[in-house]
Amino acid sequence: MLKRFKKKYERAGVLKEFRKKAYFVKPSVDSRLKRSRSRRRAQRANEERNS
């Protein structure tokens, strides 16, 4: 039963949302972080394709 609750909790993104709202992030910093995450994701995908 706990396993089922844990999966629903993760899928709903409750913890992720809580961490995101724990402190304020300036919009400029937020967009900078989003761009860097996107670049890293693209780089990893590119590395996987080339391997």
C-alpha positions as CSV (number, residue, x, y, z in Angstrom):
1,M,0.0,0.0,0.0
2,L,2.8,2.4,0.8
3,K,4.4,1.6,-2.5
4,R,1.3,2.6,-4.4
5,F,1.0,5.8,-2.4
6,K,4.7,6.6,-3.1
7,K,4.2,6.2,-6.9
8,K,1.1,8.4,-6.9
9,Y,2.9,11.0,-4.9
10,E,5.9,11.0,-7.3
11,R,3.7,11.1,-10.4
12,A,1.6,14.0,-9.0
13,G,4.8,16.0,-8.5
14,V,3.9,17.1,-5.0
15,L,7.5,17.1,-3.7
16,K,8.9,18.7,-6.8
17,E,6.3,21.5,-6.5
18,F,7.0,21.9,-2.8
19,R,10.8,22.3,-3.4
20,K,10.1,24.8,-6.2
21,K,7.9,27.0,-4.0
22,A,10.2,26.7,-1.0
23,Y,12.0,30.0,-1.9
24,F,11.6,32.7,-4.5
25,V,13.7,32.6,-7.6
26,K,14.0,35.8,-9.7
27,P,12.5,35.4,-13.2
28,S,15.8,36.2,-14.9
29,V,17.6,33.5,-12.8
30,D,14.8,31.0,-13.5
31,S,15.0,31.5,-17.3
32,R,18.8,31.2,-17.1
33,L,18.5,27.9,-15.2
34,K,15.9,26.6,-17.7
35,R,18.2,27.4,-20.6
36,S,21.1,25.7,-19.0
37,R,19.0,22.6,-18.2
38,S,17.8,22.5,-21.8
39,R,21.3,22.7,-23.2
40,R,22.5,19.9,-20.9
41,R,19.5,17.8,-21.8
42,A,20.2,18.3,-25.5
43,Q,23.9,17.6,-25.1
44,R,23.1,14.3,-23.3
45,A,20.6,13.3,-26.0
46,N,23.2,14.1,-28.6
47,E,25.9,12.0,-26.8
48,E,23.5,9.1,-26.6
49,R,22.8,9.2,-30.4
50,N,26.5,9.4,-31.2
51,S,27.4,6.4,-28.9
